[in-house]
């Protein structure tokens, strides 16, 4: 949904209520889980940042991830703020760009809670709903490789335009996706830095 003014909390709430039972807008639900077999016909974004070392850093990063701190980018935010990270929860990304706003609904499609051998991973993915400008899925995850004692934040997504405006503005959409990835990585670095 594209808007000329920032929507009120009531309008956002009505919009989210209308999206709760909507189906995903793409067929490949869960395809970001492994991140190795991307569906054809989609643009792929894979971004990763090292956050630090050790169990304390991993726990801070997981807390930041589940508090949606990766959306503390200044020009976009998650609504409703503080939404629980649970399969089936519907949220939207409210973004301000180039003189207008967009409100893009998503639903959490799966969560990650792995601890095998030398690797611990936590995270989740959300997938787009029909009113989203794009169609696809994005995974947000934190991993701790104990072998090298490094904690990473990772974004992995595939997407393509879903609506005519997004198709016409695809170069702009791609630029905004790259900007979000860059700003999101920086937001997670800030959220986990104790200094």
N, C-alpha and C positions, 0 to 999 in steps of 0.2 A: 504494500500500500504506500503510495506516494502522497505527501501532504505539503502544503505551503507553510503551515504553522505547526509548532510543536503541539502534539495532541495532549489533551488533559488526561489526568489519571483515570477519570471516568470513561473516556473514550478508549483508552488503552485497555481497561478492564473489559469493556463490552467487546472489543476486537478479540481479545484472548478467549473470552467465553465462546465466541462464535467459531473459534479455531479448534477447540478441545476435541471434537469428534471428527475433525477433517482427516482424511487419509494422508499419508506421506505423498509428496508430489513426484517421487522417483521410485523406480522398481528395485534398486540395488541396496535396500536397507541393510545396514550392517557391513557393507563392503569396506569400510575404513578400518575394521577391527584389526586385520593383519597388516594392512597398508602395503601389500605386495602385488595385488591383482586389481588395479583400478579399472572400472568399467570403461568401455570405449566411448568416445564422443564427449568426454568431459575434460575441462582444464583441471590440472592437478597442482596443488600447492602443498609443499612439504617444508616446514620450517622448524628449527630446533635451536635452543639456547641452553648453554651450561649455566646452572644456577649456583653450584658450589659442591660441597662434599659432605658426606656423613648422614647419619640417621636424623639428626636434628634438622638439617637442611631439607631432607626428604619430607619430614613431617610438616615443616613450615610450608613447603611447596604444595603438599596435598591439601592442607588447610586453605591456602590461597586459592587453589584450583576450585575447591568445593564452595568457596565464598565468591566465585566468579570474578576474582581480581584481575584476570586477563582482559576484562572489559573496562578497566580503569584507564581508558585511552583519551578521554577528554571530548571526543566528538561522537562517540557511540556508547550506549549503555544497554545493559540487559534489564528487561522488565518482565515480571516484577522483580525488583531487587531482592536478593536473598532467596530466590526460588530453590527448593530442595533439589538435589541432584539424584533423581530417581527415574527409572524407566517410566515413560508415559507422561512426564511433566511437560506442559506446554509453556513456552516462553517466547519472547520476541526480542529482536535487536532493534533498538531505536537509534537511528543514525542521522546526524545533521551533516549535510554536504551540499555545496554549490547552491545555496539559497533555498533548499527544500529539505524535507525530512522523509525518511523511509522507515516503515515499521514492518519488519519481516519475521513471521512466525516460524518457530521450529519446535520439534518435540524430541525429548531425549529418547534415543533408540536403543542404547545399551550402556552398561557401565563396565569398568575394568577394575578388577581387584586380583592381582596376580603376585605371587611370591614364590618363585621357583629358582632353585640353584642360587646363582649370584645376581639375580635380577628381581627387583620389586617394581611393580607398575600399578598406578592408580589413574583413573580417568573416566571419561565418558565421551559419547558422541551424540550430536543432535542432527536430525534430518529436517529438511525443509517441508513446509506445508504448502498447499496450493496458492495461498495469497503472498508467498515469498517471491521476491523479484527473480531469484535464482532457484535452481533445483539441484539438490545434491546433499552431501553429508560432510560434517566436520568433526574430527576427533581432537579432543584436548586431553593430553596425558602428561604425567610426571613419572619419570623412571629413575631408579637408583641402581647403578651398576656397581655392585660391591667389589668386583675384581679391580676396577680402576678407581673406586670410591668417588664416583661422579654422579651428580644429580642433574637431570635434564628436563626441560619443559619442551613439549613437542606439539605442533599443530600439523594435522594431516587432513586435507580436504580434497574433494572433487566437486565440481560445479559446472553448470552451464545456464544460460539465460532461460527464464521460465515465462516471462511476459514480454510483450512487444516493446515496451519502454526499455527493459533490460537488454533485449536483443539489439535495439537501435543504439543503445549506449554501452555496448559490450566493452569497448576499450576503456571507458570510464569505470565500469564495474570491475574490470580486472585490476585497474590501478587502485581502486578502493580496497579490493581484497589483499593486494600486496601491502598497502598501507596498514590495514588492520593487522596483518601478520607481524609486520615490523613493530608496530605500537604495542601489540599484545605481548610479544617477547619482552619488550622493555618494561611493560607493566608487571610482568611476573618477576623480573629481576628486582624491580623496586619493592614489590610485595614481600619478597623473601630476604631482602637485605636488612640485617639488624642495625647497620651503621647508619 
